[in-house]
């Protein structure tokens, strides 16, 4: 898979892929969110945070995806890529089937492609600003882009904690992609046919963006 890093294309292949769910830094809020989802029929996770091991073939650098059903939606995620000794940062969308989520969260993630941006940052270049990085997403409603998510990465567990969670469970961190988590929705789940997301570094005034068109 090719990524743009400082105006140069970089080839990165990965064999292992994970999405980390329920990775909010405020554990009480995370538990309250789990309780709300349980009322909607979504099963409780086995642990907090929860690790979902997915097929690496789901992760695609495309601007459109095909889904089955009319209740699927994306979520802006900060993404780590491990290639050899190097770590990179990019942006992805954890597109999920919300109907299937009431049956199995893991299956609901496995049935949808995971859009992935093409731009890339070195982890070491943003490590000190990590908590100040901003995640935002927008959905198309009535012909207009409307804000769907917006918060800093400080609302997600520190990256060191997330990596420790993976390694404690024996997960691979070589040639690996990790969707590290998302920020809260502003007004609950929506099911748009157009979704876009942004990862913004305010210190350097740089952004990574992606756009997803959803076809049923």
C-alpha positions as CSV (number, residue, x, y, z in Angstrom):
1,X,0.0,0.0,0.0
2,X,1.4,3.4,-0.9
3,X,1.3,6.5,1.3
4,X,2.5,10.1,0.8
5,X,5.1,11.1,3.3
6,X,6.8,14.6,3.0
7,X,6.1,14.6,-0.8
8,X,7.5,11.1,-1.3
9,X,5.6,7.9,-1.8
10,X,6.3,5.2,0.9
11,X,5.3,1.5,0.4
12,X,4.0,-0.1,3.6
13,X,2.6,-3.6,3.8
14,X,0.8,-4.9,6.9
15,X,-0.3,-8.4,7.8
16,X,-2.0,-7.7,11.1
17,X,-4.9,-5.2,11.7
18,X,-6.7,-4.1,14.8
19,X,-9.5,-1.7,15.8
20,X,-9.5,-0.6,19.4
21,X,-12.9,0.0,20.8
22,X,-14.1,1.7,24.0
23,X,-10.8,3.6,24.2
24,X,-12.1,6.7,25.8
25,X,-9.7,8.2,28.4
26,X,-12.6,9.0,30.8
27,X,-13.5,5.5,31.9
28,X,-16.7,6.6,33.7
29,X,-18.0,8.2,30.4
30,X,-17.0,5.1,28.5
31,X,-18.9,2.9,30.9
32,X,-21.9,5.2,30.6
33,X,-21.7,5.0,26.8
34,X,-21.6,1.2,27.1
35,X,-24.8,1.3,29.2
36,X,-26.5,3.5,26.6
37,X,-25.6,1.1,23.8
38,X,-26.8,-1.9,25.8
39,X,-30.2,-0.3,25.9
40,X,-30.1,-0.2,22.1
41,X,-29.2,-3.9,22.0
42,X,-25.5,-3.6,21.6
43,X,-23.7,-6.3,23.7
44,X,-21.2,-5.2,26.3
45,X,-17.5,-5.5,25.4
46,X,-15.5,-8.3,27.1
47,X,-13.0,-5.7,28.3
48,X,-12.2,-1.9,28.3
49,X,-10.7,-1.1,26.0
50,X,-11.6,-4.0,23.6
51,X,-9.4,-5.3,20.8
52,X,-10.9,-6.4,17.6
53,X,-8.6,-8.3,15.3
54,X,-9.7,-7.8,11.7
55,X,-8.7,-9.0,8.2
56,X,-6.1,-6.7,6.8
57,X,-7.9,-6.9,3.4
58,X,-10.6,-4.6,4.8
59,X,-8.4,-1.6,4.9
60,X,-8.6,0.3,1.6
61,X,-7.4,3.6,0.2
62,X,-10.6,4.3,-1.7
63,X,-13.1,7.2,-1.8
64,X,-16.1,5.0,-2.1
65,X,-17.2,1.7,-0.4
66,X,-20.1,-0.7,-0.9
67,X,-22.2,-1.8,2.0
68,X,-25.2,-4.1,2.7
69,X,-28.0,-2.4,4.6
70,X,-29.0,1.2,5.2
71,X,-27.7,1.5,8.8
72,X,-23.9,1.8,8.4
73,X,-21.8,4.7,9.4
74,X,-18.1,5.8,9.7
75,X,-16.1,7.1,12.6
76,X,-12.9,9.2,12.3
77,X,-10.0,7.3,13.8
78,X,-6.4,8.1,14.5
79,X,-4.3,5.3,13.0
80,X,-0.9,3.9,13.8
81,X,1.1,2.0,11.2
82,X,4.0,-0.2,12.3
83,X,6.6,-1.0,9.6
84,X,9.9,-2.5,10.7
85,X,11.2,-0.3,13.5
86,X,9.3,2.8,12.2
87,X,5.9,4.1,13.4
88,X,3.6,6.3,11.3
89,X,0.4,8.1,11.9
90,X,-2.6,8.5,9.5
91,X,-6.4,8.8,9.5
92,X,-9.0,6.1,8.9
93,X,-12.8,5.6,9.2
94,X,-14.0,2.6,11.2
95,X,-17.1,2.0,9.1
96,X,-19.5,-0.3,10.9
97,X,-22.8,-2.0,10.3
98,X,-25.0,-0.6,13.2
99,X,-27.7,-3.3,12.8
100,X,-25.3,-6.1,13.0
101,X,-23.6,-4.4,15.9
102,X,-26.6,-5.5,18.1
103,X,-25.7,-9.1,17.3
104,X,-21.9,-9.0,17.3
105,X,-19.6,-5.9,17.5
106,X,-16.8,-7.9,15.9
107,X,-18.9,-9.0,13.0
108,X,-20.3,-5.5,12.5
109,X,-16.7,-4.2,12.0
110,X,-15.6,-7.2,9.9
111,X,-18.3,-6.8,7.2
112,X,-17.4,-3.2,6.2
113,X,-14.4,-1.9,4.4
114,X,-12.2,0.5,6.4
115,X,-11.3,3.6,4.4
116,X,-7.8,4.8,4.9
117,X,-6.1,8.1,4.0
118,X,-3.1,8.2,1.7
119,X,-1.1,10.9,3.6
120,X,1.2,9.9,6.4
121,X,3.1,11.5,9.3
122,X,6.1,10.1,11.2
123,X,4.9,9.3,14.7
124,X,8.0,10.9,16.2
125,X,7.1,14.2,14.5
126,X,3.7,14.4,16.3
127,X,4.4,12.5,19.5
128,X,4.8,15.6,21.6
129,X,1.7,17.1,20.2
130,X,-0.3,13.9,20.3
131,X,-3.0,15.0,22.8
132,X,-3.5,18.3,20.9
133,X,-4.2,16.6,17.5
134,X,-7.8,17.1,16.5
135,X,-10.2,14.5,15.0
136,X,-13.3,15.8,13.1
137,X,-15.8,14.2,10.8
138,X,-18.7,15.5,8.7
139,X,-21.7,13.9,7.1
140,X,-23.8,15.1,4.1
141,X,-27.4,16.0,5.1
142,X,-29.8,17.9,2.9
143,X,-27.0,18.8,0.5
144,X,-24.8,20.3,3.2
145,X,-21.8,19.1,5.2
146,X,-22.7,18.9,8.9
147,X,-20.3,18.4,11.8
148,X,-20.6,14.8,13.1
149,X,-17.6,14.5,15.5
150,X,-15.0,16.9,16.8
151,X,-12.6,16.6,19.7
152,X,-8.9,16.4,20.5
153,X,-7.0,13.0,20.7
154,X,-6.7,13.7,24.5
155,X,-10.2,12.2,24.8
156,X,-8.7,8.8,23.7
157,X,-6.4,6.7,26.0
158,X,-2.7,7.6,25.7
159,X,-1.1,5.8,22.8
160,X,1.4,4.1,25.2
161,X,-1.6,2.6,27.1
162,X,-3.2,1.3,23.9
163,X,0.1,-0.3,22.8
164,X,0.5,-2.0,26.2
165,X,-3.0,-3.4,25.9
166,X,-2.1,-4.9,22.6
167,X,1.2,-6.4,23.7
168,X,-0.3,-7.8,26.9
169,X,-2.8,-9.8,24.9
170,X,0.0,-11.1,22.7
171,X,-1.0,-9.2,19.6
172,X,1.5,-8.5,16.8
173,X,3.0,-5.0,16.4
174,X,5.2,-5.8,13.4
175,X,3.8,-4.9,9.9
176,X,0.6,-3.9,11.7
177,X,-2.2,-1.3,11.4
178,X,-4.0,-0.1,14.5
179,X,-7.2,2.0,14.5
180,X,-6.6,3.6,17.9
181,X,-10.1,5.0,18.6
182,X,-12.5,7.7,17.9
183,X,-14.0,10.8,19.6
184,X,-17.7,11.2,20.7
185,X,-20.5,11.7,18.3
186,X,-22.2,15.1,18.5
187,X,-25.8,14.0,18.0
188,X,-25.9,10.2,17.9
189,X,-25.5,7.8,15.0
190,X,-26.5,8.9,11.5
191,X,-26.4,6.9,8.3
192,X,-25.2,9.2,5.5
193,X,-24.2,8.4,1.9
194,X,-21.2,10.8,2.2
195,X,-18.8,11.0,5.0
196,X,-15.5,12.9,5.4
197,X,-12.9,13.1,8.2
198,X,-9.9,15.1,9.2
199,X,-6.9,14.7,11.5
200,X,-5.5,18.2,12.2
201,X,-2.2,19.2,13.8
202,X,-2.8,22.8,15.0
203,X,0.9,23.4,15.8
204,X,2.0,22.8,12.3
205,X,-1.3,23.7,10.6
206,X,-1.3,20.5,8.7
207,X,-4.1,18.0,8.1
208,X,-4.8,14.6,6.8
209,X,-8.2,14.1,5.2
210,X,-10.4,11.4,3.7
211,X,-13.7,11.2,1.9
212,X,-16.0,8.2,1.7
213,X,-19.0,7.8,-0.6
214,X,-21.2,4.9,0.7
215,X,-23.1,2.8,-1.8
216,X,-25.8,0.4,-0.7
